[in-house]
Amino acid sequence: MKRLLWLIPVPVLVAVIGYAGFGHRTATPPPVAVKTTTITKGTLTATESVDGTLGFGDPVTVNGRLPGTVTALPPEGSTIRRNDVLYRADGRPVVLFYAAAPFYRALKPGDEGDDVRALEANLAALGYKGFTADDSYTAATADAVRDWQEDLGLPETGTVELGRIVVAPDAVRVGEVKAHLGDGATGPILQWTGSTRLVTVQLDVTEQRLAAIGAAATVKLPDDREVPGKISAIGAVATASTQNNQTKVTVDVTVTVAEQDKLGTFDAAPVTVTLVSEQRRDVLIVPVGALVALAEGGYGLQLVSERATRTVAVKTGLFASGKVEVSGPELAAGLTVGVAG
């Protein structure tokens, strides 16, 4: 029979020894009563918590590229979507289009390239027709541009001026407005961020194992409420910073939150992000308190049945949240085991 040692609290152990030592030296001490639980099968997850910041992301500065005077500016905090007016120069609108890269030239018939493709994709999304949305600026494209210019109250030239369109990946939120009415329109005009809040974590490079695109995360807000999130981006460039004569190297990890309404009104707020460090699926699980230390080394479980109670050796795996992964030829989900207590 395997000899085992329950991890018994000291007061209980003393009481047992005292009971055996006064008037009952020849008697066998009664067994310590144990609770029971069942072996379950499922997923065991270990997590670690890191600090993060909830906000709208890093700001991007819009620099005006059209000559003239700033005549209209948006309110800070407003949301600008495709073809909305971002600001006005000499009374004429500068609008937002969705694209991955900024336009770097005036666009006219005969031009080809990704910027043409982006222009035509936006015109098509706005409902303008009569052209093929590809990477060639044709006469049909110019006709669609004239219709677009007419709708905006712009001169109908069929050519898109450099600076008439500002691009962003999606809708933007106006951050700090830097220009004032009457300023020249060729300097910094405003800053924008994404229109949805996200969490940025400066993760130590030694903990990169915690981050994987698409992995689940839990965000704890300043009021202690928790909302689910997902890792959407991991920075490719590490940043070094020095504090208290110690250098820390980090990468930016972005966590998105689908349920924006659960974030309340928090902005630029410190949060705690719980990330998964390790996960084991479809394994047998018991409370850590069910483990017994075997005299010959290792751990065992006390299997309890109506007929008998016996101890079997087990192999332990992942420990997490007060539970432990166990395996062994005599183990199965649903079996009853003892728990010290």
Steps between C-alpha positions, in 0.01 A plus 500: 500500500623852416581714800357850469511827681205736485602863515325547839490839675727504807219549762317197366818292503575599858148409605535157342835439672360617833202271469727204438732589785263537793334180623492331161862407436409155371210617285526587131438870444176564317544611138481869425165572343531611140261660260444350160473631146489347155759495225388718212609522139541831323729792427747635755631851441785683668499878479720799580400862552673801343438873500336672204344829393147538365460769236453572133854411397791713385405831336581579138564861397334637187716757324324718247637484145271745325581873479258741658343573837334269753131596497332212688611242756324201662424479872737288707355159570288493184499197270590542133399232250558441130449819295420709809660843514808499723565874469467778241767707326381816322146372559558179307480158670785264576340157538584158640541187287588150622836368384811331635747759367473876445463652155835647398414671171219670314298236314401548136409299189781270393631436852534144626579355842373401842393858575274493194358168615426649845335810346276292277410261783381793710303653212333164440418466872337843485276386214670662201478285186609479136863395559690184584649496850857402415840673501453705181370859498294510183269757343214316672677548833531873425125519434428338838743744666314793341173372642666465842646852475160641404338340805769657724474842340851478352614608154416214261847437361509120490837517679545440872729758662773385735373577849130501415466152650633379836511122542459271800435126532147563628288763672701732727445693818621859508750547779684827558423777253829681444407770248278802553260663262697742285826304519683402186375166369842345444599430861380250763120504498388236750568157642281196455482158660296192430132538584485197732676457832767239541758395756873540447738286704873568507600137541850412617676305226572225753124443524421484128383143549185656648403665172358335190279656234139400564562384857237586758566760769302642790506873572438616857375860506573759772158425656596128525260390226644249253439492125622244244754598238723353233860563397484664156855624443854446628766760428790387284744754647619488861541822697755553776436729796697570816352537848696503825817419306339184362431448131172341400435379147136470397276440201155651459213253514153617396188351656166578336167492680191419293249611763588869503189590701640307798800735521292782644655844457859402578770650279876509555434281803733244662367143480617151587514245220493128570675295234516124456848365577423130445197289426433127506187365329311176560692404815403353838481764774481494880543764772859536617377400847422154367869420454672295767877479539619141472775385737690349208483832315257660260127549541192286518122521524279320749226328300185467709225245433227329699712187535844638577735792494835463333784722392645503148804680369435772240698719265438873537498753219387864490414675828257793468237678707515249786464201269741253347514278194541131590546181305539131574373162379244471780351846464182600319257787507227454760702303754476621860819614673577627846589861572680598819306743708 
